[in-house]
Amino acid sequence: MSQLKGSLDYMAKQLFGPETKTKFRPHHFPFTEPSAEMDVSCFNCGGKGCNVCKGSGWIEILGCG
């Protein structure tokens, strides 16, 4: 799981910029175990909260496992 997390963190920084923060949350997908969802800091407001991220500062971009 740590290699997956590292690879996806690298991908997010390449796609959204080096200042992008990432967050992994445990989640249940019936087809993978362990599973997680990945969020990135909002590229519109920088994590402060806006309409794009619905005030949370984070945007969910994928599920993985």
CHARMM-style PDB file with segment names, atoms N, HN, CA, C and O in Angstrom:
ATOM      1  N   MET     1       0.827  -1.186   0.000  1.00  0.00      PROA
ATOM      2  CA  MET     1       0.000   0.000   0.000  1.00  0.00      PROA
ATOM      3  C   MET     1       0.875   1.255   0.000  1.00  0.00      PROA
ATOM      4  O   MET     1       0.494   2.270  -0.584  1.00  0.00      PROA
ATOM      5  N   SER     2       2.037   1.200   0.645  1.00  0.00      PROA
ATOM      6  HN  SER     2       2.347   0.376   1.119  1.00  0.00      PROA
ATOM      7  CA  SER     2       2.894   2.387   0.698  1.00  0.00      PROA
ATOM      8  C   SER     2       3.446   2.740  -0.680  1.00  0.00      PROA
ATOM      9  O   SER     2       3.603   3.919  -0.997  1.00  0.00      PROA
ATOM     10  N   GLN     3       3.744   1.728  -1.507  1.00  0.00      PROA
ATOM     11  HN  GLN     3       3.617   0.770  -1.250  1.00  0.00      PROA
ATOM     12  CA  GLN     3       4.209   2.008  -2.866  1.00  0.00      PROA
ATOM     13  C   GLN     3       3.098   2.635  -3.700  1.00  0.00      PROA
ATOM     14  O   GLN     3       3.350   3.555  -4.478  1.00  0.00      PROA
ATOM     15  N   LEU     4       1.878   2.145  -3.544  1.00  0.00      PROA
ATOM     16  HN  LEU     4       1.674   1.397  -2.913  1.00  0.00      PROA
ATOM     17  CA  LEU     4       0.732   2.720  -4.249  1.00  0.00      PROA
ATOM     18  C   LEU     4       0.535   4.173  -3.833  1.00  0.00      PROA
ATOM     19  O   LEU     4       0.333   5.044  -4.679  1.00  0.00      PROA
ATOM     20  N   LYS     5       0.594   4.431  -2.539  1.00  0.00      PROA
ATOM     21  HN  LYS     5       0.758   3.723  -1.851  1.00  0.00      PROA
ATOM     22  CA  LYS     5       0.420   5.796  -2.030  1.00  0.00      PROA
ATOM     23  C   LYS     5       1.508   6.720  -2.574  1.00  0.00      PROA
ATOM     24  O   LYS     5       1.212   7.839  -2.994  1.00  0.00      PROA
ATOM     25  N   GLY     6       2.740   6.274  -2.573  1.00  0.00      PROA
ATOM     26  HN  GLY     6       2.980   5.365  -2.232  1.00  0.00      PROA
ATOM     27  CA  GLY     6       3.840   7.079  -3.101  1.00  0.00      PROA
ATOM     28  C   GLY     6       3.690   7.371  -4.582  1.00  0.00      PROA
ATOM     29  O   GLY     6       3.932   8.493  -5.027  1.00  0.00      PROA
ATOM     30  N   SER     7       3.290   6.362  -5.348  1.00  0.00      PROA
ATOM     31  HN  SER     7       3.094   5.451  -4.987  1.00  0.00      PROA
ATOM     32  CA  SER     7       3.098   6.544  -6.794  1.00  0.00      PROA
ATOM     33  C   SER     7       1.968   7.517  -7.090  1.00  0.00      PROA
ATOM     34  O   SER     7       2.099   8.375  -7.963  1.00  0.00      PROA
ATOM     35  N   LEU     8       0.848   7.387  -6.362  1.00  0.00      PROA
ATOM     36  HN  LEU     8       0.742   6.690  -5.653  1.00  0.00      PROA
ATOM     37  CA  LEU     8      -0.292   8.277  -6.596  1.00  0.00      PROA
ATOM     38  C   LEU     8      -0.003   9.697  -6.121  1.00  0.00      PROA
ATOM     39  O   LEU     8      -0.478  10.659  -6.725  1.00  0.00      PROA
ATOM     40  N   ASP     9       0.766   9.836  -5.051  1.00  0.00      PROA
ATOM     41  HN  ASP     9       1.151   9.055  -4.560  1.00  0.00      PROA
ATOM     42  CA  ASP     9       1.167  11.162  -4.582  1.00  0.00      PROA
ATOM     43  C   ASP     9       2.030  11.846  -5.646  1.00  0.00      PROA
ATOM     44  O   ASP     9       1.843  13.027  -5.937  1.00  0.00      PROA
ATOM     45  N   TYR    10       2.964  11.107  -6.215  1.00  0.00      PROA
ATOM     46  HN  TYR    10       3.115  10.147  -5.979  1.00  0.00      PROA
ATOM     47  CA  TYR    10       3.816  11.636  -7.291  1.00  0.00      PROA
ATOM     48  C   TYR    10       2.965  12.048  -8.492  1.00  0.00      PROA
ATOM     49  O   TYR    10       3.169  13.123  -9.056  1.00  0.00      PROA
ATOM     50  N   MET    11       2.013  11.198  -8.887  1.00  0.00      PROA
ATOM     51  HN  MET    11       1.847  10.325  -8.429  1.00  0.00      PROA
ATOM     52  CA  MET    11       1.134  11.500 -10.019  1.00  0.00      PROA
ATOM     53  C   MET    11       0.338  12.783  -9.771  1.00  0.00      PROA
ATOM     54  O   MET    11       0.226  13.623 -10.664  1.00  0.00      PROA
ATOM     55  N   ALA    12      -0.212  12.937  -8.569  1.00  0.00      PROA
ATOM     56  HN  ALA    12      -0.121  12.255  -7.844  1.00  0.00      PROA
ATOM     57  CA  ALA    12      -1.013  14.124  -8.252  1.00  0.00      PROA
ATOM     58  C   ALA    12      -0.171  15.391  -8.331  1.00  0.00      PROA
ATOM     59  O   ALA    12      -0.636  16.415  -8.829  1.00  0.00      PROA
ATOM     60  N   LYS    13       1.061  15.328  -7.844  1.00  0.00      PROA
ATOM     61  HN  LYS    13       1.440  14.496  -7.439  1.00  0.00      PROA
ATOM     62  CA  LYS    13       1.935  16.502  -7.896  1.00  0.00      PROA
ATOM     63  C   LYS    13       2.322  16.841  -9.332  1.00  0.00      PROA
ATOM     64  O   LYS    13       2.494  18.015  -9.661  1.00  0.00      PROA
ATOM     65  N   GLN    14       2.463  15.836 -10.185  1.00  0.00      PROA
ATOM     66  HN  GLN    14       2.324  14.882  -9.918  1.00  0.00      PROA
ATOM     67  CA  GLN    14       2.764  16.085 -11.591  1.00  0.00      PROA
ATOM     68  C   GLN    14       1.563  16.685 -12.320  1.00  0.00      PROA
ATOM     69  O   GLN    14       1.725  17.559 -13.172  1.00  0.00      PROA
ATOM     70  N   LEU    15       0.364  16.220 -11.987  1.00  0.00      PROA
ATOM     71  HN  LEU    15       0.232  15.510 -11.294  1.00  0.00      PROA
ATOM     72  CA  LEU    15      -0.847  16.708 -12.655  1.00  0.00      PROA
ATOM     73  C   LEU    15      -1.311  18.069 -12.151  1.00  0.00      PROA
ATOM     74  O   LEU    15      -1.702  18.924 -12.946  1.00  0.00      PROA
ATOM     75  N   PHE    16      -1.271  18.278 -10.832  1.00  0.00      PROA
ATOM     76  HN  PHE    16      -0.954  17.584 -10.186  1.00  0.00      PROA
ATOM     77  CA  PHE    16      -1.870  19.471 -10.233  1.00  0.00      PROA
ATOM     78  C   PHE    16      -0.853  20.481  -9.706  1.00  0.00      PROA
ATOM     79  O   PHE    16      -1.245  21.568  -9.282  1.00  0.00      PROA
ATOM     80  N   GLY    17       0.436  20.158  -9.720  1.00  0.00      PROA
ATOM     81  HN  GLY    17       0.755  19.275 -10.064  1.00  0.00      PROA
ATOM     82  CA  GLY    17       1.473  21.078  -9.266  1.00  0.00      PROA
ATOM     83  C   GLY    17       2.170  20.589  -8.009  1.00  0.00      PROA
ATOM     84  O   GLY    17       1.586  19.853  -7.214  1.00  0.00      PROA
ATOM     85  N   PRO    18       3.427  21.001  -7.829  1.00  0.00      PROA
ATOM     86  CA  PRO    18       4.227  20.493  -6.703  1.00  0.00      PROA
ATOM     87  C   PRO    18       3.726  20.911  -5.323  1.00  0.00      PROA
ATOM     88  O   PRO    18       4.073  20.272  -4.330  1.00  0.00      PROA
ATOM     89  N   GLU    19       2.922  21.961  -5.241  1.00  0.00      PROA
ATOM     90  HN  GLU    19       2.640  22.480  -6.048  1.00  0.00      PROA
ATOM     91  CA  GLU    19       2.407  22.417  -3.948  1.00  0.00      PROA
ATOM     92  C   GLU    19       1.148  21.667  -3.517  1.00  0.00      PROA
ATOM     93  O   GLU    19       0.626  21.912  -2.429  1.00  0.00      PROA
ATOM     94  N   THR    20       0.658  20.762  -4.354  1.00  0.00      PROA
ATOM     95  HN  THR    20       1.082  20.563  -5.238  1.00  0.00      PROA
ATOM     96  CA  THR    20      -0.561  20.006  -4.067  1.00  0.00      PROA
ATOM     97  C   THR    20      -0.360  19.076  -2.874  1.00  0.00      PROA
ATOM     98  O   THR    20       0.624  18.339  -2.808  1.00  0.00      PROA
ATOM     99  N   LYS    21      -1.294  19.116  -1.943  1.00  0.00      PROA
ATOM    100  HN  LYS    21      -2.093  19.714  -1.996  1.00  0.00      PROA
ATOM    101  CA  LYS    21      -1.289  18.201  -0.798  1.00  0.00      PROA
ATOM    102  C   LYS    21      -2.230  17.050  -1.120  1.00  0.00      PROA
ATOM    103  O   LYS    21      -3.227  17.232  -1.819  1.00  0.00      PROA
ATOM    104  N   THR    22      -1.912  15.868  -0.610  1.00  0.00      PROA
ATOM    105  HN  THR    22      -1.102  15.720  -0.042  1.00  0.00      PROA
ATOM    106  CA  THR    22      -2.759  14.699  -0.833  1.00  0.00      PROA
ATOM    107  C   THR    22      -3.198  14.117   0.504  1.00  0.00      PROA
ATOM    108  O   THR    22      -2.545  14.293   1.532  1.00  0.00      PROA
ATOM    109  N   LYS    23      -4.323  13.422   0.454  1.00  0.00      PROA
ATOM    110  HN  LYS    23      -4.854  13.279  -0.381  1.00  0.00      PROA
ATOM    111  CA  LYS    23      -4.869  12.783   1.657  1.00  0.00      PROA
ATOM    112  C   LYS    23      -5.479  11.447   1.234  1.00  0.00      PROA
ATOM    113  O   LYS    23      -6.242  11.383   0.270  1.00  0.00      PROA
ATOM    114  N   PHE    24      -5.139  10.388   1.957  1.00  0.00      PROA
ATOM    115  HN  PHE    24      -4.519  10.440   2.740  1.00  0.00      PROA
ATOM    116  CA  PHE    24      -5.715   9.068   1.724  1.00  0.00      PROA
ATOM    117  C   PHE    24      -6.655   8.738   2.867  1.00  0.00      PROA
ATOM    118  O   PHE    24      -6.309   8.881   4.040  1.00  0.00      PROA
ATOM    119  N   ARG    25      -7.855   8.291   2.503  1.00  0.00      PROA
ATOM    120  HN  ARG    25      -8.135   8.175   1.550  1.00  0.00      PROA
ATOM    121  CA  ARG    25      -8.853   7.921   3.510  1.00  0.00      PROA
ATOM    122  C   ARG    25      -9.224   6.459   3.307  1.00  0.00      PROA
ATOM    123  O   ARG    25      -9.482   6.046   2.177  1.00  0.00      PROA
ATOM    124  N   PRO    26      -9.258   5.667   4.375  1.00  0.00      PROA
ATOM    125  CA  PRO    26      -9.720   4.283   4.243  1.00  0.00      PROA
ATOM    126  C   PRO    26     -11.147   4.260   3.699  1.00  0.00      PROA
ATOM    127  O   PRO    26     -11.975   5.093   4.068  1.00  0.00      PROA
ATOM    128  N   HSD    27     -11.420   3.319   2.837  1.00  0.00      PROA
ATOM    129  HN  HSD    27     -10.748   2.642   2.537  1.00  0.00      PROA
ATOM    130  CA  HSD    27     -12.748   3.192   2.245  1.00  0.00      PROA
ATOM    131  C   HSD    27     -12.971   1.728   1.902  1.00  0.00      PROA
ATOM    132  O   HSD    27     -12.011   0.970   1.759  1.00  0.00      PROA
ATOM    133  N   HSD    28     -14.216   1.331   1.770  1.00  0.00      PROA
ATOM    134  HN  HSD    28     -14.996   1.947   1.886  1.00  0.00      PROA
ATOM    135  CA  HSD    28     -14.531  -0.055   1.407  1.00  0.00      PROA
ATOM    136  C   HSD    28     -14.976  -0.127  -0.044  1.00  0.00      PROA
ATOM    137  O   HSD    28     -15.983   0.466  -0.432  1.00  0.00      PROA
ATOM    138  N   PHE    29     -14.207  -0.866  -0.841  1.00  0.00      PROA
ATOM    139  HN  PHE    29     -13.390  -1.347  -0.527  1.00  0.00      PROA
ATOM    140  CA  PHE    29     -14.626  -1.259  -2.178  1.00  0.00      PROA
ATOM    141  C   PHE    29     -14.675  -2.782  -2.154  1.00  0.00      PROA
ATOM    142  O   PHE    29     -13.706  -3.408  -1.726  1.00  0.00      PROA
ATOM    143  N   PRO    30     -15.766  -3.399  -2.595  1.00  0.00      PROA
ATOM    144  CA  PRO    30     -15.893  -4.853  -2.477  1.00  0.00      PROA
ATOM    145  C   PRO    30     -14.892  -5.633  -3.329  1.00  0.00      PROA
ATOM    146  O   PRO    30     -14.702  -6.829  -3.105  1.00  0.00      PROA
ATOM    147  N   PHE    31     -14.256  -4.988  -4.291  1.00  0.00      PROA
ATOM    148  HN  PHE    31     -14.411  -4.017  -4.473  1.00  0.00      PROA
ATOM    149  CA  PHE    31     -13.367  -5.695  -5.207  1.00  0.00      PROA
ATOM    150  C   PHE    31     -11.889  -5.542  -4.852  1.00  0.00      PROA
ATOM    151  O   PHE    31     -11.054  -6.172  -5.501  1.00  0.00      PROA
ATOM    152  N   THR    32     -11.529  -4.735  -3.854  1.00  0.00      PROA
ATOM    153  HN  THR    32     -12.207  -4.223  -3.327  1.00  0.00      PROA
ATOM    154  CA  THR    32     -10.134  -4.609  -3.422  1.00  0.00      PROA
ATOM    155  C   THR    32     -10.063  -4.547  -1.900  1.00  0.00      PROA
ATOM    156  O   THR    32     -10.970  -4.039  -1.240  1.00  0.00      PROA
ATOM    157  N   GLU    33      -8.977  -5.067  -1.363  1.00  0.00      PROA
ATOM    158  HN  GLU    33      -8.240  -5.479  -1.899  1.00  0.00      PROA
ATOM    159  CA  GLU    33      -8.741  -5.004   0.080  1.00  0.00      PROA
ATOM    160  C   GLU    33      -7.236  -4.982   0.295  1.00  0.00      PROA
ATOM    161  O   GLU    33      -6.580  -5.937  -0.120  1.00  0.00      PROA
ATOM    162  N   PRO    34      -6.649  -3.988   0.899  1.00  0.00      PROA
ATOM    163  CA  PRO    34      -7.279  -2.798   1.466  1.00  0.00      PROA
ATOM    164  C   PRO    34      -7.655  -1.801   0.374  1.00  0.00      PROA
ATOM    165  O   PRO    34      -7.172  -1.893  -0.754  1.00  0.00      PROA
ATOM    166  N   SER    35      -8.501  -0.871   0.710  1.00  0.00      PROA
ATOM    167  HN  SER    35      -8.893  -0.796   1.627  1.00  0.00      PROA
ATOM    168  CA  SER    35      -8.971   0.138  -0.236  1.00  0.00      PROA
ATOM    169  C   SER    35      -8.870   1.526   0.387  1.00  0.00      PROA
ATOM    170  O   SER    35      -8.855   1.677   1.609  1.00  0.00      PROA
ATOM    171  N   ALA    36      -8.801   2.528  -0.474  1.00  0.00      PROA
ATOM    172  HN  ALA    36      -8.813   2.405  -1.466  1.00  0.00      PROA
ATOM    173  CA  ALA    36      -8.729   3.912   0.003  1.00  0.00      PROA
ATOM    174  C   ALA    36      -9.287   4.845  -1.062  1.00  0.00      PROA
ATOM    175  O   ALA    36      -9.441   4.468  -2.224  1.00  0.00      PROA
ATOM    176  N   GLU    37      -9.585   6.061  -0.645  1.00  0.00      PROA
ATOM    177  HN  GLU    37      -9.460   6.367   0.299  1.00  0.00      PROA
ATOM    178  CA  GLU    37      -9.933   7.134  -1.565  1.00  0.00      PROA
ATOM    179  C   GLU    37      -8.849   8.195  -1.431  1.00  0.00      PROA
ATOM    180  O   GLU    37      -8.300   8.397  -0.348  1.00  0.00      PROA
ATOM    181  N   MET    38      -8.547   8.863  -2.523  1.00  0.00      PROA
ATOM    182  HN  MET    38      -8.993   8.699  -3.403  1.00  0.00      PROA
ATOM    183  CA  MET    38      -7.506   9.885  -2.513  1.00  0.00      PROA
ATOM    184  C   MET    38      -8.116  11.245  -2.786  1.00  0.00      PROA
ATOM    185  O   MET    38      -8.894  11.419  -3.724  1.00  0.00      PROA
ATOM    186  N   ASP    39      -7.752  12.206  -1.951  1.00  0.00      PROA
ATOM    187  HN  ASP    39      -7.121  12.065  -1.189  1.00  0.00      PROA
ATOM    188  CA  ASP    39      -8.178  13.593  -2.124  1.00  0.00      PROA
ATOM    189  C   ASP    39      -6.941  14.443  -2.387  1.00  0.00      PROA
ATOM    190  O   ASP    39      -5.844  14.116  -1.934  1.00  0.00      PROA
ATOM    191  N   VAL    40      -7.129  15.537  -3.124  1.00  0.00      PROA
ATOM    192  HN  VAL    40      -8.020  15.801  -3.491  1.00  0.00      PROA
ATOM    193  CA  VAL    40      -6.071  16.529  -3.306  1.00  0.00      PROA
ATOM    194  C   VAL    40      -6.577  17.869  -2.807  1.00  0.00      PROA
ATOM    195  O   VAL    40      -7.778  18.137  -2.813  1.00  0.00      PROA
ATOM    196  N   SER    41      -5.643  18.710  -2.374  1.00  0.00      PROA
ATOM    197  HN  SER    41      -4.667  18.492  -2.369  1.00  0.00      PROA
ATOM    198  CA  SER    41      -6.035  20.052  -1.947  1.00  0.00      PROA
ATOM    199  C   SER    41      -6.631  20.780  -3.145  1.00  0.00      PROA
ATOM    200  O   SER    41      -6.176  20.609  -4.276  1.00  0.00      PROA
ATOM    201  N   CYS    42      -7.635  21.579  -2.893  1.00  0.00      PROA
ATOM    202  HN  CYS    42      -8.005  21.718  -1.974  1.00  0.00      PROA
ATOM    203  CA  CYS    42      -8.363  22.265  -3.959  1.00  0.00      PROA
ATOM    204  C   CYS    42      -7.427  23.180  -4.741  1.00  0.00      PROA
ATOM    205  O   CYS    42      -6.766  24.044  -4.164  1.00  0.00      PROA
ATOM    206  N   PHE    43      -7.377  22.987  -6.048  1.00  0.00      PROA
ATOM    207  HN  PHE    43      -7.914  22.285  -6.516  1.00  0.00      PROA
ATOM    208  CA  PHE    43      -6.524  23.797  -6.913  1.00  0.00      PROA
ATOM    209  C   PHE    43      -7.106  25.187  -7.145  1.00  0.00      PROA
ATOM    210  O   PHE    43      -6.397  26.082  -7.604  1.00  0.00      PROA
ATOM    211  N   ASN    44      -8.373  25.378  -6.838  1.00  0.00      PROA
ATOM    212  HN  ASN    44      -8.949  24.651  -6.465  1.00  0.00      PROA
ATOM    213  CA  ASN    44      -9.026  26.674  -7.048  1.00  0.00      PROA
ATOM    214  C   ASN    44      -8.775  27.634  -5.884  1.00  0.00      PROA
ATOM    215  O   ASN    44      -8.472  28.808  -6.098  1.00  0.00      PROA
ATOM    216  N   CYS    45      -8.900  27.137  -4.657  1.00  0.00      PROA
ATOM    217  HN  CYS    45      -9.145  26.184  -4.482  1.00  0.00      PROA
ATOM    218  CA  CYS    45      -8.785  28.014  -3.479  1.00  0.00      PROA
ATOM    219  C   CYS    45      -7.554  27.720  -2.632  1.00  0.00      PROA
ATOM    220  O   CYS    45      -7.309  28.412  -1.643  1.00  0.00      PROA
ATOM    221  N   GLY    46      -6.772  26.704  -3.004  1.00  0.00      PROA
ATOM    222  HN  GLY    46      -6.971  26.143  -3.807  1.00  0.00      PROA
ATOM    223  CA  GLY    46      -5.594  26.363  -2.213  1.00  0.00      PROA
ATOM    224  C   GLY    46      -5.912  25.734  -0.871  1.00  0.00      PROA
ATOM    225  O   GLY    46      -5.077  25.758   0.034  1.00  0.00      PROA
ATOM    226  N   GLY    47      -7.101  25.173  -0.724  1.00  0.00      PROA
ATOM    227  HN  GLY    47      -7.779  25.154  -1.459  1.00  0.00      PROA
ATOM    228  CA  GLY    47      -7.477  24.493   0.513  1.00  0.00      PROA
ATOM    229  C   GLY    47      -8.242  25.351   1.501  1.00  0.00      PROA
ATOM    230  O   GLY    47      -8.503  24.912   2.622  1.00  0.00      PROA
ATOM    231  N   LYS    48      -8.607  26.562   1.113  1.00  0.00      PROA
ATOM    232  HN  LYS    48      -8.395  26.918   0.203  1.00  0.00      PROA
ATOM    233  CA  LYS    48      -9.311  27.460   2.040  1.00  0.00      PROA
ATOM    234  C   LYS    48     -10.818  27.265   2.032  1.00  0.00      PROA
ATOM    235  O   LYS    48     -11.491  27.651   2.988  1.00  0.00      PROA
ATOM    236  N   GLY    49     -11.361  26.679   0.982  1.00  0.00      PROA
ATOM    237  HN  GLY    49     -10.815  26.366   0.205  1.00  0.00      PROA
ATOM    238  CA  GLY    49     -12.800  26.459   0.869  1.00  0.00      PROA
ATOM    239  C   GLY    49     -13.424  27.352  -0.185  1.00  0.00      PROA
ATOM    240  O   GLY    49     -13.279  28.574  -0.138  1.00  0.00      PROA
ATOM    241  N   CYS    50     -14.125  26.740  -1.143  1.00  0.00      PROA
ATOM    242  HN  CYS    50     -14.243  25.748  -1.181  1.00  0.00      PROA
ATOM    243  CA  CYS    50     -14.777  27.487  -2.222  1.00  0.00      PROA
ATOM    244  C   CYS    50     -15.921  26.639  -2.788  1.00  0.00      PROA
ATOM    245  O   CYS    50     -16.244  25.586  -2.238  1.00  0.00      PROA
ATOM    246  N   ASN    51     -16.527  27.091  -3.877  1.00  0.00      PROA
ATOM    247  HN  ASN    51     -16.264  27.946  -4.324  1.00  0.00      PROA
ATOM    248  CA  ASN    51     -17.619  26.347  -4.506  1.00  0.00      PROA
ATOM    249  C   ASN    51     -17.143  25.056  -5.163  1.00  0.00      PROA
ATOM    250  O   ASN    51     -17.882  24.072  -5.198  1.00  0.00      PROA
ATOM    251  N   VAL    52     -15.921  25.049  -5.683  1.00  0.00      PROA
ATOM    252  HN  VAL    52     -15.320  25.848  -5.655  1.00  0.00      PROA
ATOM    253  CA  VAL    52     -15.401  23.856  -6.358  1.00  0.00      PROA
ATOM    254  C   VAL    52     -15.271  22.690  -5.377  1.00  0.00      PROA
ATOM    255  O   VAL    52     -15.661  21.565  -5.690  1.00  0.00      PROA
ATOM    256  N   CYS    53     -14.721  22.962  -4.188  1.00  0.00      PROA
ATOM    257  HN  CYS    53     -14.404  23.875  -3.934  1.00  0.00      PROA
ATOM    258  CA  CYS    53     -14.510  21.906  -3.184  1.00  0.00      PROA
ATOM    259  C   CYS    53     -15.635  21.852  -2.150  1.00  0.00      PROA
ATOM    260  O   CYS    53     -15.546  21.120  -1.165  1.00  0.00      PROA
ATOM    261  N   LYS    54     -16.671  22.617  -2.377  1.00  0.00      PROA
ATOM    262  HN  LYS    54     -16.743  23.212  -3.177  1.00  0.00      PROA
ATOM    263  CA  LYS    54     -17.831  22.679  -1.476  1.00  0.00      PROA
ATOM    264  C   LYS    54     -17.436  23.071  -0.055  1.00  0.00      PROA
ATOM    265  O   LYS    54     -18.004  22.580   0.921  1.00  0.00      PROA
ATOM    266  N   GLY    55     -16.453  23.965   0.043  1.00  0.00      PROA
ATOM    267  HN  GLY    55     -15.992  24.364  -0.750  1.00  0.00      PROA
ATOM    268  CA  GLY    55     -16.046  24.494   1.334  1.00  0.00      PROA
ATOM    269  C   GLY    55     -15.113  23.619   2.146  1.00  0.00      PROA
ATOM    270  O   GLY    55     -14.696  24.016   3.235  1.00  0.00      PROA
ATOM    271  N   SER    56     -14.773  22.438   1.647  1.00  0.00      PROA
ATOM    272  HN  SER    56     -15.111  22.116   0.763  1.00  0.00      PROA
ATOM    273  CA  SER    56     -13.945  21.516   2.434  1.00  0.00      PROA
ATOM    274  C   SER    56     -12.447  21.738   2.248  1.00  0.00      PROA
ATOM    275  O   SER    56     -11.656  21.376   3.119  1.00  0.00      PROA
ATOM    276  N   GLY    57     -12.050  22.327   1.125  1.00  0.00      PROA
ATOM    277  HN  GLY    57     -12.692  22.621   0.417  1.00  0.00      PROA
ATOM    278  CA  GLY    57     -10.632  22.491   0.825  1.00  0.00      PROA
ATOM    279  C   GLY    57     -10.013  21.288   0.144  1.00  0.00      PROA
ATOM    280  O   GLY    57      -8.832  21.316  -0.203  1.00  0.00      PROA
ATOM    281  N   TRP    58     -10.798  20.217  -0.057  1.00  0.00      PROA
ATOM    282  HN  TRP    58     -11.757  20.195   0.225  1.00  0.00      PROA
ATOM    283  CA  TRP    58     -10.308  18.977  -0.661  1.00  0.00      PROA
ATOM    284  C   TRP    58     -11.226  18.533  -1.793  1.00  0.00      PROA
ATOM    285  O   TRP    58     -12.431  18.782  -1.763  1.00  0.00      PROA
ATOM    286  N   ILE    59     -10.638  17.864  -2.803  1.00  0.00      PROA
ATOM    287  HN  ILE    59      -9.659  17.662  -2.827  1.00  0.00      PROA
ATOM    288  CA  ILE    59     -11.400  17.307  -3.921  1.00  0.00      PROA
ATOM    289  C   ILE    59     -11.026  15.833  -4.053  1.00  0.00      PROA
ATOM    290  O   ILE    59      -9.847  15.502  -4.180  1.00  0.00      PROA
ATOM    291  N   GLU    60     -12.016  14.952  -4.025  1.00  0.00      PROA
ATOM    292  HN  GLU    60     -12.974  15.222  -3.922  1.00  0.00      PROA
ATOM    293  CA  GLU    60     -11.769  13.521  -4.214  1.00  0.00      PROA
ATOM    294  C   GLU    60     -11.477  13.275  -5.681  1.00  0.00      PROA
ATOM    295  O   GLU    60     -12.242  13.690  -6.552  1.00  0.00      PROA
ATOM    296  N   ILE    61     -10.350  12.589  -5.962  1.00  0.00      PROA
ATOM    297  HN  ILE    61      -9.728  12.253  -5.255  1.00  0.00      PROA
ATOM    298  CA  ILE    61      -9.997  12.346  -7.360  1.00  0.00      PROA
ATOM    299  C   ILE    61     -10.020  10.871  -7.749  1.00  0.00      PROA
ATOM    300  O   ILE    61     -10.132  10.557  -8.934  1.00  0.00      PROA
ATOM    301  N   LEU    62      -9.917   9.953  -6.780  1.00  0.00      PROA
ATOM    302  HN  LEU    62      -9.826  10.208  -5.817  1.00  0.00      PROA
ATOM    303  CA  LEU    62      -9.915   8.544  -7.178  1.00  0.00      PROA
ATOM    304  C   LEU    62     -10.116   7.618  -5.993  1.00  0.00      PROA
ATOM    305  O   LEU    62      -9.963   8.003  -4.834  1.00  0.00      PROA
ATOM    306  N   GLY    63     -10.462   6.399  -6.323  1.00  0.00      PROA
ATOM    307  HN  GLY    63     -10.587   6.086  -7.264  1.00  0.00      PROA
ATOM    308  CA  GLY    63     -10.501   5.304  -5.374  1.00  0.00      PROA
ATOM    309  C   GLY    63      -9.417   4.317  -5.779  1.00  0.00      PROA
ATOM    310  O   GLY    63      -9.137   4.171  -6.969  1.00  0.00      PROA
ATOM    311  N   CYS    64      -8.804   3.642  -4.823  1.00  0.00      PROA
ATOM    312  HN  CYS    64      -9.032   3.761  -3.857  1.00  0.00      PROA
ATOM    313  CA  CYS    64      -7.709   2.730  -5.150  1.00  0.00      PROA
ATOM    314  C   CYS    64      -7.668   1.570  -4.162  1.00  0.00      PROA
ATOM    315  O   CYS    64      -8.317   1.592  -3.117  1.00  0.00      PROA
ATOM    316  N   GLY    65      -6.896   0.570  -4.521  1.00  0.00      PROA
ATOM    317  HN  GLY    65      -6.369   0.552  -5.371  1.00  0.00      PROA
ATOM    318  CA  GLY    65      -6.731  -0.568  -3.633  1.00  0.00      PROA
ATOM    319  C   GLY    65      -5.832  -1.598  -4.224  1.00  0.00      PROA
ATOM    320  OT1 GLY    65      -5.584  -2.631  -3.602  1.00  0.00      PROA
TER     321      GLY     65
END
